[in-house]
Amino acid sequence: MMKTTVLSVNGMHCDGCAQTIEALLSRVPGVRKAEASYEGRRARILHDQEQAPVRNLIAAIAKGGFEVKAAVG
């Protein structure tokens, strides 16, 4: 089942950081689309809940040195 999850991300310093988060998330099996916003400090991910549970999304973001503050919505 596909789901859209929005995560609040701490530690972004520029649009390049947002692109890094998108790249990290795109490597997670089950992620269909990932968009990150430096200005909004958020990542919006369309993913298969079974293949890519939220904990996997958070772990992928953490690999880049970013911190997920909270799930939004």
C-alpha positions in Angstrom: 0.0 0.0 0.0 1.4 3.4 -1.0 1.5 6.2 1.5 2.8 9.8 1.5 4.8 10.7 4.6 6.1 14.1 5.4 9.0 14.4 7.8 10.4 17.5 9.4 14.2 17.6 8.9 16.7 19.5 11.0 20.2 20.3 9.8 19.7 21.4 6.2 21.8 24.4 5.3 21.1 24.9 1.6 19.3 23.5 -1.5 22.2 21.1 -1.9 21.2 19.5 1.4 17.7 19.0 0.1 19.1 17.3 -3.0 21.2 15.1 -0.8 18.2 14.0 1.2 16.3 13.3 -2.0 19.1 11.1 -3.3 19.4 9.2 0.0 15.7 8.5 0.1 15.6 7.5 -3.6 17.9 4.6 -2.7 15.5 3.1 -0.2 13.7 0.1 -1.7 10.0 0.9 -1.9 10.4 4.7 -2.3 8.6 5.9 -5.4 9.2 9.6 -5.1 11.1 11.9 -2.7 11.0 15.7 -2.5 12.9 17.7 0.0 12.6 21.5 0.7 15.4 23.5 2.3 13.0 26.4 2.9 10.3 24.2 4.3 12.7 22.0 6.3 10.7 19.0 5.2 10.9 15.9 3.1 7.8 14.4 1.4 8.0 10.8 0.4 5.7 8.5 -1.6 6.5 5.0 -0.5 5.3 1.4 -0.1 4.7 1.0 3.7 5.8 -2.6 3.7 9.0 -2.2 1.7 9.9 1.2 3.1 8.5 1.7 6.6 9.0 5.2 8.1 11.9 3.9 10.3 13.8 3.1 7.1 13.1 6.6 5.7 14.4 8.2 9.0 17.5 6.0 8.9 18.3 7.0 5.3 18.1 10.7 6.2 20.3 10.1 9.3 23.0 8.7 7.0 23.4 12.1 5.6 24.0 13.7 9.0 20.5 15.1 9.2 18.0 14.7 12.0 14.3 14.0 11.7 12.5 16.1 14.3 9.0 14.7 13.8 6.6 13.2 11.3 4.1 15.7 10.0 0.6 14.6 9.2 
